[in-house]
Amino acid sequence: MHRPNRFEGDKELKQAYIVGFGIACIDYIFVAPQAKPGGFELIEDYKVEGGGLTGTAIVAASRLGAQTKLLGRIGDDDVGDQIVEGLKREGVDTSLLIRVPGAKSYFSIIHVDADTAERTIYGRKEVNIDCSTNLIPLNALEGADAVLLDPHWPEGARAVAKRAIDLGIPIVLDMIIRPEVIDILAMSDYPIITRKSALNFAGTNDYSAAIAAIRSLGPKAAVITCGDEGAYYADENEEGHVEAFKVNAVDTTGAGDVFHGAFAFGLTQGWKVRDVVTFASAVAAIKCTKVGGRSGIPTFDQTIEFMQEHGGTLSSFMIKNRSMEVS
């Protein structure tokens, strides 16, 4: 695959198999200063590439070294063709994606503020995308080490989550908490929720209380991502906060999606939750240094090198003769 099965250290890097189920789309991204209503600004950069919550997360897992497969549904239109080609280039198996006849696939137009690197998304929903969940090849989950899931197609997500539970496969979930899909949250093992969604759900500004509220539904652990303020986490063993890595961010598009993919990868390596969060934070930070949701996603080796340069540590393994060592 993308790297040998050993890295400089004491432990092997497991060749993980990660399955994604959720939205994949095409992003049309432009970087420009924020225009005043009725005004004009020049575009500084422009890019067309694949996107979507699980689409980008599974690409991150693939680039880090996992064997990956994406399930879900897209149209049989030109946009769908672009989605598939982009995923294939990243080594993601798309052979079991449902291509719905006559359907139009999702795409987004994204404005990245040239001054702040924050993005505003305008999405075109799918058209005529309905199909039976019986078309989902659930046998693709067999042998998986982790499942990346989002509830964009709720009925499909439920079917996949139930099968993953039956097989004992951990579920990493990306979602905005809403009453109509809260049952999917309850079925997940590792929900990773944005600050706004988590705090709104819990009705508090206390991160510890918000994580406790999420975990009370059933997940083993929970993570709240807070952008450049880092991430809060808790499992049955510990609770804590991981600071964000400082980078010169030019585009935050896809940062959360990449975090999810990197988290799933770290989880398959058997690392402690704090280490998984730290690793995912590094991968997401590196991504933000380039325009686009996928262009800046690093490899495993690039991530470790970045962490060493920025003082990040992983206690779950040690790298000999390097700055990152178990104390």
C-alpha positions as CSV (number, residue, x, y, z in Angstrom):
1,M,0.0,0.0,0.0
2,H,1.2,3.5,0.8
3,R,4.1,2.6,3.2
4,P,6.0,-0.4,4.6
5,N,4.5,-2.2,7.6
6,R,7.2,-0.9,10.0
7,F,8.3,2.5,10.9
8,E,11.4,3.7,12.8
9,G,10.5,2.4,16.3
10,D,9.5,-0.6,18.3
11,K,6.1,-1.4,17.0
12,E,4.6,-2.4,13.6
13,L,2.2,0.0,11.9
14,K,-0.9,-2.1,11.3
15,Q,-2.2,-2.3,7.7
16,A,-5.8,-1.4,8.6
17,Y,-8.9,-1.8,6.6
18,I,-11.3,1.1,7.0
19,V,-14.8,1.3,5.4
20,G,-16.6,4.6,5.0
21,F,-20.3,5.2,4.5
22,G,-21.6,8.6,3.8
23,I,-21.5,11.6,1.6
24,A,-18.9,12.2,-1.1
25,C,-19.2,15.2,-3.4
26,I,-17.2,17.6,-5.6
27,D,-16.1,21.0,-4.2
28,Y,-15.6,24.1,-6.3
29,I,-13.3,26.2,-4.1
30,F,-12.2,29.8,-4.6
31,V,-10.1,32.0,-2.4
32,A,-10.9,35.7,-2.3
33,P,-11.3,38.5,0.2
34,Q,-14.9,38.9,1.5
35,A,-16.8,41.1,-1.0
36,K,-19.2,43.7,0.3
37,P,-22.8,43.2,-0.9
38,G,-22.9,44.3,-4.5
39,G,-19.1,44.6,-4.6
40,F,-16.3,42.9,-6.5
41,E,-13.1,41.1,-5.4
42,L,-10.5,39.2,-7.4
43,I,-10.2,35.5,-6.9
44,E,-6.7,34.6,-5.6
45,D,-6.9,30.9,-6.0
46,Y,-9.3,28.3,-7.4
47,K,-9.5,24.5,-7.2
48,V,-11.9,21.7,-8.1
49,E,-11.6,18.5,-6.0
50,G,-13.5,15.8,-4.2
51,G,-15.1,16.6,-0.9
52,G,-17.8,15.4,1.5
53,L,-17.7,14.4,5.2
54,T,-16.9,10.7,4.7
55,G,-15.5,11.1,1.2
56,T,-12.7,13.3,2.5
57,A,-12.3,11.3,5.7
58,I,-11.8,8.1,3.8
59,V,-9.2,9.8,1.6
60,A,-7.3,10.9,4.7
61,A,-7.3,7.3,6.0
62,S,-6.1,6.1,2.6
63,R,-3.3,8.6,2.4
64,L,-2.1,7.7,5.9
65,G,-1.7,4.1,4.8
66,A,-5.0,2.2,5.3
67,Q,-6.8,0.0,2.9
68,T,-10.1,1.8,2.3
69,K,-13.5,1.3,0.7
70,L,-16.3,3.8,0.4
71,L,-20.0,2.8,0.4
72,G,-23.0,5.0,-0.2
73,R,-24.9,6.5,-3.1
74,I,-24.2,9.0,-5.8
75,G,-25.8,9.9,-9.1
76,D,-24.8,8.5,-12.4
77,D,-24.1,12.0,-13.7
78,D,-20.8,13.7,-14.7
79,V,-20.4,15.0,-11.1
80,G,-20.6,11.4,-9.9
81,D,-18.0,10.4,-12.4
82,Q,-15.7,13.1,-11.0
83,I,-16.3,11.9,-7.4
84,V,-15.4,8.3,-8.3
85,E,-12.3,9.3,-10.3
86,G,-11.0,11.5,-7.4
87,L,-11.5,8.7,-4.9
88,K,-9.8,6.1,-7.1
89,R,-6.7,8.4,-7.5
90,E,-6.4,8.2,-3.7
91,G,-6.5,4.4,-3.7
92,V,-10.1,4.3,-2.3
93,D,-12.1,1.3,-3.5
94,T,-15.3,2.6,-5.1
95,S,-16.5,-0.6,-6.7
96,L,-19.4,-0.9,-4.4
97,L,-20.7,2.6,-4.5
98,I,-24.4,2.8,-5.6
99,R,-24.8,4.8,-8.8
100,V,-28.5,5.8,-8.9
101,P,-29.8,6.0,-12.5
102,G,-30.9,9.5,-13.4
103,A,-29.8,11.0,-10.1
104,K,-27.7,14.2,-9.8
105,S,-24.8,14.1,-7.3
106,Y,-24.1,16.6,-4.5
107,F,-21.6,19.4,-5.2
108,S,-20.5,22.5,-3.2
109,I,-19.3,25.9,-4.0
110,I,-16.9,27.1,-1.3
111,H,-15.7,30.6,-0.6
112,V,-12.4,30.7,1.4
113,D,-11.9,34.1,3.0
114,A,-8.4,35.2,1.9
115,D,-7.9,37.1,5.1
116,T,-9.1,34.6,7.7
117,A,-8.9,31.2,5.9
118,E,-12.5,30.5,7.1
119,R,-14.8,29.0,4.5
120,T,-18.5,29.5,3.6
121,I,-20.2,26.6,1.8
122,Y,-23.0,26.7,-0.7
123,G,-24.3,23.2,-1.4
124,R,-26.5,21.8,-4.3
125,K,-28.4,18.8,-2.9
126,E,-28.8,15.5,-4.7
127,V,-31.8,15.1,-7.1
128,N,-33.7,11.8,-7.5
129,I,-31.2,10.0,-5.2
130,D,-33.7,7.8,-3.4
131,C,-33.0,4.1,-3.4
132,S,-33.4,1.0,-1.2
133,T,-31.0,0.3,1.6
134,N,-31.1,-3.3,0.4
135,L,-28.7,-2.2,-2.3
136,I,-26.0,-1.5,0.3
137,P,-23.4,-4.3,0.3
138,L,-23.1,-4.8,4.0
139,N,-20.8,-7.8,3.5
140,A,-18.1,-5.2,2.7
141,L,-17.8,-4.5,6.4
142,E,-16.6,-7.9,7.2
143,G,-12.9,-7.8,8.3
144,A,-13.0,-4.0,8.7
145,D,-11.0,-2.5,11.6
146,A,-13.1,0.7,11.7
147,V,-16.1,2.3,10.1
148,L,-16.3,6.0,9.2
149,L,-19.9,7.1,9.2
150,D,-22.1,10.2,8.6
151,P,-25.9,10.3,8.6
152,H,-26.3,12.1,5.3
153,W,-28.4,9.1,4.2
154,P,-29.9,8.3,7.6
155,E,-31.6,5.0,6.7
156,G,-28.5,3.7,5.1
157,A,-26.3,4.9,8.0
158,R,-28.6,3.0,10.4
159,A,-28.2,-0.2,8.4
160,V,-24.5,0.1,8.3
161,A,-24.2,1.0,12.0
162,K,-26.3,-2.1,12.9
163,R,-24.2,-4.4,10.8
164,A,-21.0,-2.9,12.3
165,I,-22.3,-3.4,15.8
166,D,-23.1,-7.1,14.9
167,L,-19.5,-7.5,13.7
168,G,-18.0,-5.7,16.6
169,I,-16.4,-3.0,14.4
170,P,-15.9,0.4,16.1
171,I,-17.8,3.3,14.5
172,V,-16.3,6.8,14.1
173,L,-19.2,9.2,13.6
174,D,-19.3,12.7,12.0
175,M,-22.6,14.5,12.5
176,I,-24.5,17.6,13.6
177,I,-26.6,16.4,16.5
178,R,-30.3,16.5,15.5
179,P,-33.3,14.7,17.1
180,E,-34.1,12.8,13.9
181,V,-30.6,11.1,13.8
182,I,-29.8,10.9,17.5
183,D,-30.3,7.2,17.4
184,I,-27.3,7.0,15.1
185,L,-25.2,8.8,17.6
186,A,-26.3,6.3,20.2
187,M,-25.1,3.4,18.0
188,S,-21.6,5.0,17.5
189,D,-18.5,4.3,19.5
190,Y,-16.5,7.4,18.8
191,P,-18.6,10.5,17.8
192,I,-16.5,13.5,16.9
193,I,-18.7,16.6,17.2
194,T,-18.1,20.2,16.5
195,R,-18.2,22.6,19.4
196,K,-21.3,24.4,18.4
197,S,-23.3,21.2,17.9
198,A,-22.1,19.6,21.1
199,L,-22.7,22.6,23.3
200,N,-26.1,23.2,21.8
201,F,-27.1,19.6,22.3
202,A,-26.0,19.6,26.0
203,G,-27.4,23.1,26.7
204,T,-24.1,24.2,28.4
205,N,-20.8,25.9,27.7
206,D,-19.0,23.3,29.8
207,Y,-17.1,20.9,27.6
208,S,-16.8,18.2,30.2
209,A,-20.6,18.3,30.8
210,A,-21.2,18.3,27.0
211,I,-19.0,15.2,26.5
212,A,-20.7,13.5,29.4
213,A,-24.1,14.2,27.8
214,I,-23.0,12.7,24.5
215,R,-21.5,9.6,26.2
216,S,-24.6,9.1,28.3
217,L,-26.3,8.0,25.1
218,G,-23.9,5.0,24.8
219,P,-20.7,5.9,23.0
220,K,-17.4,4.6,24.4
221,A,-15.7,7.9,24.0
222,A,-16.5,11.3,22.6
223,V,-14.5,14.2,21.1
224,I,-15.5,17.9,20.7
225,T,-13.4,19.7,18.1
226,C,-12.9,23.4,18.6
227,G,-10.8,24.5,15.5
228,D,-7.7,26.5,16.5
229,E,-8.6,26.0,20.2
230,G,-7.9,22.3,20.0
231,A,-10.1,19.3,21.0
232,Y,-11.7,18.0,24.2
233,Y,-12.1,14.2,24.7
234,A,-13.2,11.6,27.2
235,D,-13.4,7.9,27.4
236,E,-13.8,5.5,30.3
237,N,-10.2,6.0,31.4
238,E,-9.5,9.7,31.1
239,E,-10.7,13.1,30.1
240,G,-8.6,15.9,28.7
241,H,-7.8,18.6,26.1
242,V,-5.4,18.6,23.2
243,E,-4.1,21.9,22.0
244,A,-4.2,22.7,18.3
245,F,-1.0,22.7,16.3
246,K,-0.1,26.2,15.2
247,V,0.3,26.5,11.4
248,N,-0.1,29.2,8.8
249,A,-3.7,28.2,7.8
250,V,-4.8,29.2,4.3
251,D,-8.0,27.1,4.1
252,T,-9.9,25.2,6.7
253,T,-12.1,23.4,4.2
254,G,-12.3,19.7,5.1
255,A,-10.3,20.0,8.3
256,G,-12.9,18.3,10.4
257,D,-13.4,15.5,7.8
258,V,-9.6,14.9,7.8
259,F,-9.6,14.8,11.6
260,H,-12.2,12.0,11.5
261,G,-10.2,10.0,8.9
262,A,-7.0,10.4,10.9
263,F,-8.8,9.5,14.1
264,A,-10.1,6.3,12.6
265,F,-6.6,5.4,11.4
266,G,-5.1,6.0,14.8
267,L,-7.8,4.0,16.4
268,T,-7.0,1.0,14.3
269,Q,-3.4,1.1,15.6
270,G,-4.6,0.5,19.2
271,W,-3.4,3.9,20.5
272,K,-4.8,5.6,23.6
273,V,-7.6,8.1,22.8
274,R,-5.4,11.1,23.7
275,D,-2.8,9.9,21.2
276,V,-5.4,9.4,18.6
277,V,-6.8,12.9,19.1
278,T,-3.2,14.4,19.0
279,F,-2.4,12.5,15.8
280,A,-5.7,13.6,14.2
281,S,-5.1,17.2,15.2
282,A,-1.7,17.1,13.5
283,V,-3.1,15.7,10.3
284,A,-5.9,18.3,10.2
285,A,-3.5,21.1,10.9
286,I,-1.2,20.1,8.0
287,K,-4.2,19.9,5.7
288,C,-5.1,23.6,6.5
289,T,-1.7,24.8,5.0
290,K,-3.0,24.2,1.4
291,V,-6.2,25.2,-0.5
292,G,-8.8,22.4,-0.7
293,G,-10.1,19.7,1.5
294,R,-7.7,17.0,0.3
295,S,-4.7,18.6,-1.3
296,G,-2.9,19.1,2.0
297,I,-3.6,15.8,3.6
298,P,-0.2,14.3,4.7
299,T,1.1,10.8,4.8
300,F,1.9,9.0,8.0
301,D,5.6,9.8,7.8
302,Q,4.9,13.5,7.1
303,T,2.6,13.7,10.1
304,I,5.2,12.2,12.5
305,E,7.9,14.5,11.2
306,F,5.5,17.5,11.7
307,M,4.7,16.4,15.2
308,Q,8.4,16.1,16.1
309,E,9.0,19.6,14.8
310,H,6.1,21.0,16.7
311,G,6.6,19.2,20.0
312,G,3.7,16.8,19.7
313,T,4.1,13.5,21.5
314,L,2.4,10.0,21.3
315,S,2.8,7.9,24.4
316,S,1.4,4.8,22.7
317,F,4.7,4.0,21.0
318,M,8.2,5.3,20.9
319,I,10.4,6.3,18.0
320,K,14.1,5.6,18.6
321,N,16.7,8.3,18.6
322,R,14.1,11.0,17.8
323,S,12.5,13.7,19.9
324,M,9.2,11.8,20.2
325,E,9.9,9.3,23.0
326,V,7.9,7.8,25.8
327,S,9.0,9.4,29.1
